[in-house]
């Protein structure tokens, strides 16, 4: 027998189900199957953190695609290809000491200019020497 909870909005029974839903970003739509608690009396839906993560991951992939950005996995792959720690990447490429931690963990989005820089460095890792040669000198 499936578990049932009460809807906080109307008091009707809510049951666990998977239903079609859509993730939308700038008029781009991706259909998903969304698990959650669905009310039998009103339109209320309750999502656990794990349920919400499904739509969140689709939203991130959609935004990366629409905006021409890089996924957090691509960012990490390129940084590792350049043999840079997250701190080194932030210091040498910009963004500060925690920028790449934030990009790779999904806390923050990489900007389009940073995505373009990483793509160029992925294509030609030796270009990192040009950046290093023109870095500010500290006494």
URHU-V506511 format. One record per residue. N is the residue number from 1. RES is the residue in one small letter. PHI is phi as a letter, one per 30 degrees, with the letter a starting at -180 (* if undefined). Layout:
n: (N & N)
res: (RES & RES)
phi: (PHI & PHI)
This chain:
n: (1 & 2 & 3 & 4 & 5 & 6 & 7 & 8 & 9 & 10 & 11 & 12 & 13 & 14 & 15 & 16 & 17 & 18 & 19 & 20 & 21 & 22 & 23 & 24 & 25 & 26 & 27 & 28 & 29 & 30 & 31 & 32 & 33 & 34 & 35 & 36 & 37 & 38 & 39 & 40 & 41 & 42 & 43 & 44 & 45 & 46 & 47 & 48 & 49 & 50 & 51 & 52 & 53 & 54 & 55 & 56 & 57 & 58 & 59 & 60 & 61 & 62 & 63 & 64 & 65 & 66 & 67 & 68 & 69 & 70 & 71 & 72 & 73 & 74 & 75 & 76 & 77 & 78 & 79 & 80 & 81 & 82 & 83 & 84 & 85 & 86 & 87 & 88 & 89 & 90 & 91 & 92 & 93 & 94 & 95 & 96 & 97 & 98 & 99 & 100 & 101 & 102 & 103 & 104 & 105 & 106 & 107 & 108 & 109 & 110 & 111 & 112 & 113 & 114 & 115 & 116 & 117 & 118 & 119 & 120 & 121 & 122 & 123 & 124 & 125 & 126 & 127 & 128 & 129 & 130 & 131 & 132 & 133 & 134 & 135 & 136 & 137 & 138 & 139)
res: (x & x & x & x & x & x & x & x & x & x & x & x & x & x & x & x & x & x & x & x & x & x & x & x & x & x & x & x & x & x & x & x & x & x & x & x & x & x & x & x & x & x & x & x & x & x & x & x & x & x & x & x & x & x & x & x & x & x & x & x & x & x & x & x & x & x & x & x & x & x & x & x & x & x & x & x & x & x & x & x & x & x & x & x & x & x & x & x & x & x & x & x & x & x & x & x & x & x & x & x & x & x & x & x & x & x & x & x & x & x & x & x & x & x & x & x & x & x & x & x & x & x & x & x & x & x & x & x & x & x & x & x & x & x & x & x & x & x & x)
phi: (* & d & d & b & b & c & d & d & d & b & i & d & d & c & b & d & a & b & b & d & b & b & c & b & b & h & i & c & b & b & d & b & c & c & d & l & c & c & d & d & c & b & c & d & b & c & c & d & e & d & d & d & d & d & d & d & d & d & e & d & d & d & d & e & d & d & d & i & c & c & d & d & d & d & d & d & d & d & e & d & d & d & i & c & d & d & d & d & d & d & d & d & c & j & j & j & d & c & e & d & e & d & d & d & c & i & d & b & c & d & d & d & d & d & d & d & d & d & d & d & d & d & d & b & e & d & d & e & d & d & d & d & d & c & d & d & c & c & d)
